[in-house]
């Protein structure tokens, strides 16, 4: 099964809203995690935990995630990760 970037964004938007009570309208591809959405490094780990079911058996290195600054970066990173075989 191939997942699209739009599907990843939708899942990410839902997760950010459900987990951190962020208004979905604020969650855009250009939104900066820290500056716009107030997602700090601790929150980022919580986000990774919430996204784990989407990743299946794939592992994500937290340091890889720390380089991501925008929601779009996260979508692109997850898409790249999900494009790799499990």
N, C-alpha and C positions, 0 to 999 in steps of 0.2 A: 504494500500500500504506500502510495506516495502522497505526502501531505503538502499543501500549497502554503506559500507565505501568508496568504489571506487567512487560511485556516489557523495557522500558528498565531497570527495577530489577534484573531478573534478569541482564541483560547487564552492568550496572554492578557487580553483586555478583561475577560471574565475573571481570571485568576487575580489580577490586580484589584479589581473591584471587590470581589468576594473576600479576599484576604486582608486588604489594606483600606477598604472602604473609599477607594478613589473614584471620583466621578468619571464614568466612562467617556464623557466628552473631553476630558483632559488627557485621555490616553490616546495619543496620536503617535505616528511613527517618528515624528520629530521631537516628541516630548523627552526631555532629559530626565533620567531616572532620579538623580539626586536633586537637581535644581528645581525641576518642575513638579515631580511626583513625590519628592521627599523619601525616596527609597535609598536607605543607607546600606552599608555593607552587611549589617545584621539582617535587615529586611531582605537583602539579596539572597542570603542563604535560605531564608524562609520561602522565598519565591522559587528557588531551585527545588526545594522539597515538594512544593505544590505542583511543580511541573514534571516531577519524576514519572508519573504514570504515562505522560506523553512520550518520554524518552525510552521507555521499555528497558532493555538491558544495557543500553548505552550509558557510559559514565561521562559526566561533565566535570572538568577540572575547574574548581572555584576560581583559580587565578585567571583562567580564560574568561570567565564571566565578569571578573572585576575590570577587564579592559573595555567592557561595553558601557557606553555613556548614554545612549538613547534607546527608546523602545524599538526603533528600527534596527539598531545594532543587535539587540536580543533576538529579534525575529530572524535576522540574517544568520546569526550564530546558531540558533536552534535549527534552522533550515539546513545549514551545512552539516550539522551533527546528525540530523535525521536522514540526510541523504547518504550517509555512510551505512554499510551493512552492520547489523547487530552482532 
